Amino acid sequence: MALDKPYKDVPGTTIFDADQSRKGYWLNQFCMSLMKAENRERFKKDERAYLDEWAMSEEQKQAVLARDLNRCIALGGNIYFLAKIGATDGKSFQQMAGSMTGMSEEEYRNMMINGGRDPKWGRS
């Protein structure tokens, strides 16, 4: 029996729930592997070869290679795990979040300093 998901009514937002967790299991496991320096080095040396060691879908692998974090999230990635990719690339979480919103790092920082987005943003 499918669960009712009233939280799905947030336009432009992917909620990381049990279904997303199952969908992104291997993507998120790959991200967590980047916590080890030797794995970060292997990934940087040959990204595709390292990704091919994981039971991820081709679409997930392509999203990682393109650093399309919004696509990674749609494919089951959890932002806290995906942050390991940004850290491997030498990017701050703020830089990553800015890129996901179409803002520069400075624009994103200023938006957050000024209280973030209006709570009514994107609600139907």
Backbone torsions as a table, in degrees:
resi	resn	phi	psi	omega
1	MET	NA	126.1	179.3
2	ALA	-72.0	141.1	177.7
3	LEU	-81.9	144.1	173.2
4	ASP	-70.1	134.6	-178.0
5	LYS	-126.0	75.8	-179.6
6	PRO	-62.9	-21.1	-179.9
7	TYR	-72.8	-7.3	179.2
8	LYS	-73.3	-4.3	-177.9
9	ASP	-90.3	39.2	175.3
10	VAL	-116.6	94.2	-176.0
11	PRO	-54.9	137.4	177.3
12	GLY	77.7	8.1	-177.3
13	THR	-124.6	130.7	173.5
14	THR	-102.9	118.9	180.0
15	ILE	-85.6	128.5	179.0
16	PHE	-84.3	97.0	179.7
17	ASP	-115.5	-169.8	-177.1
18	ALA	-60.7	-38.1	179.2
19	ASP	-64.8	-44.8	178.0
20	GLN	-64.2	-37.9	179.5
21	SER	-61.4	-44.9	177.9
22	ARG	-64.2	-42.5	-179.0
23	LYS	-61.7	-38.5	-174.6
24	GLY	-102.8	13.4	-173.7
25	TYR	-49.7	-54.6	-175.7
26	TRP	-71.6	-33.4	175.1
27	LEU	-60.6	-46.2	-179.0
28	ASN	-69.9	-33.9	175.8
29	GLN	-65.3	-41.5	175.1
30	PHE	-56.7	-48.9	-179.0
31	CYS	-57.7	-44.0	-179.1
32	MET	-65.5	-27.7	178.5
33	SER	-63.3	-23.6	-178.1
34	LEU	-73.4	0.1	175.0
35	MET	-71.5	-20.2	-179.9
36	LYS	-96.2	131.2	-177.3
37	ALA	-55.7	-41.0	-178.1
38	GLU	-64.8	-32.8	177.9
39	ASN	-74.1	-37.8	176.2
40	ARG	-60.9	-42.5	179.0
41	GLU	-63.7	-43.4	178.6
42	ARG	-63.1	-41.3	179.7
43	PHE	-64.2	-46.8	-178.9
44	LYS	-65.3	-32.2	-179.0
45	LYS	-68.1	-42.2	-179.6
46	ASP	-154.1	87.1	-173.8
47	GLU	-56.2	-47.5	-176.6
48	ARG	-62.6	-44.6	-179.7
49	ALA	-61.3	-41.4	-179.9
50	TYR	-67.2	-42.7	178.9
51	LEU	-62.1	-35.3	-179.0
52	ASP	-67.5	-11.6	174.8
53	GLU	-78.1	-9.7	-175.8
54	TRP	-109.1	145.7	-177.7
55	ALA	-82.1	49.0	179.1
56	MET	-90.4	157.5	173.9
57	SER	-71.4	158.7	176.9
58	GLU	-61.2	-36.4	179.1
59	GLU	-63.0	-39.9	176.9
60	GLN	-64.9	-43.5	179.4
61	LYS	-61.9	-42.8	179.8
62	GLN	-64.6	-38.2	178.3
63	ALA	-63.6	-40.0	177.5
64	VAL	-65.4	-48.0	-178.5
65	LEU	-59.3	-36.3	179.9
66	ALA	-82.8	-7.2	-175.0
67	ARG	55.9	36.4	177.6
68	ASP	-88.8	85.9	-174.1
69	LEU	-67.6	-31.8	176.3
70	ASN	-63.9	-39.8	177.5
71	ARG	-67.5	-40.7	176.9
72	CYS	-57.5	-41.6	178.8
73	ILE	-65.0	-43.7	178.2
74	ALA	-60.7	-28.3	-178.2
75	LEU	-93.6	14.4	174.1
76	GLY	104.9	2.4	179.2
77	GLY	-72.7	145.2	175.8
78	ASN	-102.7	130.2	-174.2
79	ILE	-56.1	-33.5	-179.0
80	TYR	-71.1	-30.3	174.0
81	PHE	-78.5	-41.7	-179.3
82	LEU	-62.1	-25.0	177.9
83	ALA	-59.3	-23.8	178.4
84	LYS	-65.4	-31.8	176.8
85	ILE	-66.4	-47.4	178.6
86	GLY	-59.6	-43.0	179.4
87	ALA	-63.6	-37.7	177.3
88	THR	-62.8	-34.4	179.0
89	ASP	-84.5	-0.1	-179.9
90	GLY	79.4	23.5	-179.3
91	LYS	-104.4	146.1	175.5
92	SER	-81.5	163.0	176.3
93	PHE	-60.2	-37.6	179.3
94	GLN	-62.2	-41.1	177.0
95	GLN	-64.2	-42.7	179.7
96	MET	-63.7	-47.6	-178.6
97	ALA	-62.5	-40.7	176.8
98	GLY	-58.7	-44.6	-179.4
99	SER	-64.3	-30.9	-178.8
100	MET	-74.9	-21.0	-178.3
101	THR	-102.7	-2.1	-177.9
102	GLY	79.3	16.0	179.6
103	MET	-108.1	157.4	170.4
104	SER	-72.9	166.3	176.7
105	GLU	-57.1	-43.1	-179.1
106	GLU	-64.9	-44.2	179.2
107	GLU	-61.7	-43.2	179.6
108	TYR	-63.5	-46.4	179.2
109	ARG	-58.4	-46.8	-179.3
110	ASN	-63.3	-39.2	177.6
111	MET	-60.5	-44.8	-178.1
112	MET	-68.8	-39.8	177.6
113	ILE	-61.5	-34.6	-179.5
114	ASN	-86.6	16.4	173.4
115	GLY	102.8	4.4	178.2
116	GLY	78.7	-167.8	179.8
117	ARG	-74.7	153.5	174.4
118	ASP	-58.7	133.7	-178.3
119	PRO	-58.6	-20.8	179.7
120	LYS	-85.4	-5.7	-179.2
121	TRP	-58.9	129.3	172.3
122	GLY	76.2	-2.7	-179.5
123	ARG	-81.2	143.3	176.2
124	SER	-98.4	NA	NA
